Structure formats: C-alpha cells, structure tokens
Amino acid sequence: MCSRHFDSSPVREAESVSDETFAPRAPTGTHDVLPPESWRWQRFVDAFARRADTFGFGMVHTPIFEDARVFRRGIGADSEVVGKEMYEFEDRGGRQLALRPEGTASIVRAFVQHRPSTPWRAWYVTPSFRYERPQAGRFRQHHQVGVEALGSQDPDVDVEVISLAWGFLSGLGLRQVSLQLNSMGCAVCRPNYVEALGAMLARRASALCDEHSARYAANPLRVLDCKKAQCIAATEDAPKIAAALCDECAQHHERVQSGLDEIGVAFVENPRLVRGFDYYTRTTFEFTSSALEGAQNAVGGGGRYDGLVEMLGGPATPGIGFGVGIERALLALDAEGVAPQLPPAPMAFVVDLTDGEPARRVVAELRELGLKVERAYDGRSMKSQMKAADRSGAALALIIGAQEAATQSVTIRMLREDVPQRTVTITELVQEARTTGVIG
C-alpha cells in the first residue's frame, strides 16, 4: 500500500470519524518526543554539532519541501524512494512539490542556488519523510543529522568524513557498530560492470524477489541492495565491482582504505553495498549495529556523489557526505544498554509563600546568571511546594515567606545534605551565585 499524494489518497489506514468523536493523535508512522526523552535528542544534536564544528563544518538549514524534481533527478526517478515512498503533492499555486525524503539533495540544491566558495562544508539536522511500513526506529517522519563536503575529490576528504561519523558514534557510547565500505566506481568503469551484472540477473530473473524479477533491468545495482532472501541467494556469486574499477577509482579506493587504517578506523569490505541512490560514485559506506536485529540494522551511512551537482544544474563539483538517523542511533544505544542521559536537576527550587513578587525577582536574576531554577505557582501550601522541590531533584530550596519578603531575603535549605539552613539577603544570594556559579 502506498500513496505519493498524501492529502488525497483513496487508501485509508483508519476509518474517518466525525468532529464530535475526533480524538487527535499523531499520524501513523510519526511519534511525539517529550521530556525527558527529548533531552537525549538535544544532547545527541549538541554532540554532533560540536564534532562537526571541529572538522570545519557550518550549519545549513533548508526547507522541508522542495520542487519534486530535486529528488527525482538526484535520487533517481525510478528509485524505490521516489517511486514508492516520497510524499509528493501539488500546492495551491500548481507547483509539484515533495517533502524531503533524505538530506543530501536539498543541501546540494542550496549549493547550486547560492554558489558558496569551495571547499564548502555543511552540517544539518532535519526531519525526513518516507511513506513506508513503520518499524522500530524507522518512521514515516524520521530525523537525522549529517554532513556534506563539496568541492574536493581528494580521497583524504572521504577519510575525514568517515572519521567524523565514526568518532561521533563512538563518542555516544556505541561499541557494537561496524563500518561497511565499498566503491561504486565512476561513469567510466561502472557501465561495464552494470552490463555484466544485468546479464547475470537476466539469466536468474525467475529466482529474484517479485519486485526485482520484473524491474532488475532498470537498475541492476539495486538488486544487490535488496534484503530479501531470494535476491541475496541469487546474487551470492555475482561479479564484484572491485574487479571492474578503472585505475583512478581503484587508486582512490586504496587511498581511502589506507587512510582509515592510518587513523585506526576499522572497516569491512562489502561488495554488495550500493546504498540505493543513483547519485553515488566511488566511496560508499554504512555503519551497522550488531545490537539491532534484522536487516534494518544501519544507523547511518553515505558516500561520494561527484555528479550530483551537475544533475541539479550546477557546475562540475565533487562531493561526499553521510546521514545518521537519530531514532535508529538511540535505539542502538538502548540495545547496547548504554544508560540514557537525563536532564540535569535544577540547582534551586524557589518556595514562595507570599504574593510572588520576591520570587519573581530571585528566579529572574538567578536564571540570567545561567543557573537552572524552578519554582511553584498558584499559591500552593508550604508542604505541597516542598514536595515539588524534592521531586524536582533540586539541591536546595530557596524559601520566601512573609518574614523573608519583609527583609528582602531568602532562607536556603539544603535538600540532599544534612546542613543547617541559613538566611541571606537576595542581594547576597545573587552575588554569591555570580561569584561562585553555585548556591550553597
């Protein structure tokens, strides 16, 4: 079941309901991310941004929808992503648009439009949309971080990009991830390989899965990417693309391998790794987690796309990049038993037993100093507010009663230590926090 026009599909996954019985829920294949889980996402993106910055990448943000031709030309009009999974629609102005199914094509479109000087290094965090059967860690709206490096065909750039991803995943705490590596060749050597592969598939078409037995000729390489048992068995002895590489592609691949060896990034040669998009050339790579079950065990991947800029109307510009799925990577962390990081508890919880005016001042001044401070509202009782303070995980309570309000002071009561409480003026409290960065 599939619909490219998501706003007018004749196929319905749930019966329509009247406005009176309507109970709003997130659409099928999407999910809400709420605290404290959203803290993990925040830390994930922060960690990626820091690592990308150390490699000289700057953030680029593009629209979530594009002219549909951006993806048809870049990914391939006959690809499964474009043909079956892309959310495509006509807007009110009659323009044919599509929600972004992956990150690279949009970044390259931005490069073609704005023509920044090269080498150009961009990182992004974005939602992507694909109409496919929802699974654990695989949603119709999923999210990813990634990088794109345009302007150099040096294999050392491939090594750096792979190293960026490898170090990021390792830094998250993933230990059961392996790097799969291959070369897709180029426009000079790949056609001969595709012809040889296609000839072999023609002889074994009846042994392929239903989809590829009918469509293998459109792009024989995609059969190697199929995860179904029939196609895997039928292509087990398929010719290896490594043997068909031209001298330049072979030298490029050898340089990538030796570069990864030098910096200590282990990899496994995988001659079946084609990544499914038409734009890939030469280096392709994927990070897979042995902690995830089944065929959907990739947490990220990418490759070189030296012809994509030209496909989208720009000048000849080599490029390479990767994407890492946020949901899939977090699922791998859970599968490995890596303890999720929790948001830090507030340093202080303001207990207000007055009209709120002193509490507003204390909270505002401490937050402006960068301290995490929470407070109670609605004139709740002392007992209720102290319970809330304890639940918050705060190290201390700042109590403001009638006497404190009259003297512009607060009483500091430690919640996790057996220390006598003390009273200080609000001015002294703020000065202490400004000088030491803490309250206590």
URTADA-V429693 format. One record per run of one state. SS is the DSSP state (hx for helix, st for strand, lp for the rest). FROM is the first residue (numbers start at 1). TO is the last residue. If there is no record, write none. Layout:
BEGIN
ss from to
SS FROM TO
SS FROM TO
END
This chain:
BEGIN
ss from to
lp 1 18
hx 19 21
lp 22 36
hx 37 54
lp 55 57
st 58 59
lp 60 64
st 65 67
hx 68 75
lp 76 79
hx 80 85
lp 86 87
st 88 90
lp 91 95
st 96 99
lp 100 103
hx 104 114
lp 115 119
st 120 129
lp 130 134
st 135 135
lp 136 137
st 138 138
lp 139 140
st 141 150
lp 151 154
hx 155 172
lp 173 176
st 177 183
lp 184 189
hx 190 203
lp 204 204
hx 205 207
lp 208 209
hx 210 218
lp 219 220
hx 221 224
lp 225 228
hx 229 234
lp 235 240
hx 241 244
lp 245 246
hx 247 262
lp 263 267
st 268 269
lp 270 280
st 281 289
lp 290 297
st 298 304
lp 305 307
hx 308 311
lp 312 318
st 319 325
hx 326 335
lp 336 347
st 348 352
lp 353 356
hx 357 368
lp 369 372
st 373 375
lp 376 381
hx 382 392
lp 393 395
st 396 400
lp 401 401
hx 402 406
lp 407 408
st 409 414
lp 415 421
st 422 425
hx 426 436
lp 437 440
END
